[in-house]
Amino acid sequence: MHIVFVSRMPPATCGIAEYTSMLTTYLTRLSGVDILVLGGDVDIVSIGERYRDPYSGVEVYNCFKNSDLTHLLDCLGKITLGEILHLQHELGIFPDVSALSSFMNHARSRGIKVATTLHTVIHVLGGEGLLGVQKLLVDSSDVVIVHSVLQEQELLRQGFPVEKIYRIPHGTLINPYIETPRSQLFNELPLPGEWENSKIVTVVGFIRSRDKDYIPVVEAVDRLSRKYDVKLVVAGMPRRKNEEDIVLEAKIERLAREKGVMRFIEGFLERNVLLKLLAVSDVVVIPIIEKRKYPISISGVFHLAIGSRKPVICTRTHKLVECNLLAPELTLHNLTVNELIEKLSKVFENNERVVKAVDRLWKYAQETKWEVIAEKHLELYNQLTT
């Protein structure tokens, strides 16, 4: 089966790029599967040129830049058409949905089945404009894939055809470094060597002032350091260089300079560095807050954390609904310093209920590992083409 993906791919600094890279890595290991990606927003090659994803080895055709889809149809005309065109959609990547819909319908007119993964589903509170965009995407697709039960139910409640909507969980990469000696990993990470025997609390991912609150985590670790040998690592960078996120990044940098219990690793971490950091972590905190009420999505960081067999302290948010359901013991009712101190203390003391919660998360990691998720995608592709 020949599958053409439309998505950002590494080295684009983007969660969707990482997702598609991991999915295609495991799809290409399945018998009879051939993949080409119509990618974009990569500066290492010009529009219309090809390169290979450094992780999966899949060939990528650089076809769009800065949301301009002008060259996407040209790219489609220059390749061998597959049975499936699979779009990985986020509005931040493809804001011109009318142009995207025209491209999708052109592909369908040529006999190609179009699958769309909606990484963000718009809640009914999103308003007519965004809901109209969502309807156009669904109507232009043969099938739509979502990751969570919240996303699935929202689309069904909005009246989309039940036969068109499929739920396939976000994949989980099983961390290859979890059995590597901690001392070896510390030698390969930009962390002080004397921290090797400390408890490491980690916050990773894009710095977004509109949906993350780092300050309670910093304060909680600072207070806990009076009782435990605990350190905090924050790693990431702003996704977009807006003023609020730049100010927040500067505040994190200042706190890291002022507090001996904290380090800030700036930038989009190369995948192996991120996996090594997660492997040496004792607990991962995902301090997501709800400021916007209409998007419904899933956290890729959560899946990386459970694939590293780590406790994950979560907030009550749509992005972390899997954590909320599977590990209420690790879920904060409110993102406050006192609640963080309570949860982190239980992790450090190997509380029995926390241990059982981590076991449940590890089981879920095994159930959603990329090998399994790739098989689920192939089953859907086969269903579409028979």
Protein Blocks (a to p, Z undefined) as FASTA:
>chain_A
ZZdddddddfbdcfklmmmmmmmmmmmmpghiacddddehiakbcehiacddfklopacd
dfbgehiaklmmmmmmmpccdfbdcddddfklmmplmlmmmmmmmmmmnopacddddfba
cdfklojklmmmmmmmmmmpmbdcdfbfklmmmmmmnopafklpccddddddddfklmgc
fklmmmmpccdfklmmpccdddedjddfklpcfklmmmmmmmmmmmmccddddedddfbl
cfklmmmmmmmmmmmmmpmkbccdedjddfklmmmmmmmpmbdcddddcfbfkbccddfk
lmmmmmnopacdddddfklmmmmmmmmmlpcfbdcfklmmmmmmmmmnopaklmmmmmmm
mmmmmmmgmklmmmmmmmmmmmmmZZ
